[in-house]
């Protein structure tokens, strides 16, 4: 679900960047950084909850 959301956001961000002649990067790039950090945090939490699925002892 996160991957699909990130892909959709990146398409929207690309459209914003194109229509604002690059100035949209000041808004869209920080949002991307936050979304990637949240995604990594959620993955880490899932791995800790289900270590048997990932081969973690």
C-alpha positions as CSV (number, residue, x, y, z in Angstrom):
1,X,0.0,0.0,0.0
2,X,2.9,2.4,0.9
3,X,4.6,1.6,-2.4
4,X,1.5,2.4,-4.5
5,X,0.9,5.6,-2.5
6,X,4.5,6.7,-3.0
7,X,4.3,6.0,-6.8
8,X,1.0,8.0,-7.0
9,X,2.5,10.9,-5.0
10,X,5.6,10.9,-7.2
11,X,3.4,11.3,-10.3
12,X,1.5,14.1,-8.7
13,X,4.8,15.7,-7.6
14,X,6.2,15.5,-11.1
15,X,3.2,17.2,-12.5
16,X,3.5,20.0,-9.8
17,X,7.2,20.4,-10.6
18,X,6.6,20.6,-14.3
19,X,3.8,23.2,-14.0
20,X,5.7,25.4,-11.5
21,X,9.0,25.3,-13.6
22,X,10.9,23.5,-10.8
23,X,9.8,25.6,-7.9
24,X,7.5,22.8,-6.7
25,X,10.6,20.9,-5.6
26,X,10.6,23.1,-2.5
27,X,7.3,21.5,-1.4
28,X,7.4,18.0,-3.0
29,X,10.9,16.9,-2.0
30,X,10.4,17.4,1.8
31,X,7.2,15.5,1.5
32,X,9.0,12.6,-0.2
33,X,11.6,12.5,2.5
34,X,9.0,12.3,5.2
35,X,7.1,9.6,3.3
36,X,10.2,7.5,2.9
37,X,11.1,7.9,6.6
38,X,7.6,6.8,7.6
39,X,7.7,3.9,5.2
40,X,11.0,2.7,6.5
41,X,9.7,3.0,10.1
42,X,6.6,1.0,9.3
43,X,8.7,-1.7,7.6
44,X,11.0,-1.9,10.6
45,X,8.0,-2.2,13.0
46,X,6.5,-5.0,10.8
47,X,9.8,-6.9,10.7
48,X,10.0,-6.7,14.5
49,X,6.4,-7.9,14.9
50,X,6.9,-10.8,12.5
51,X,10.5,-12.0,12.6
52,X,9.6,-15.4,11.3
53,X,8.6,-14.0,7.9
54,X,12.0,-12.3,7.4
55,X,14.4,-14.9,8.9
56,X,15.4,-12.6,11.7
57,X,16.4,-14.4,14.9
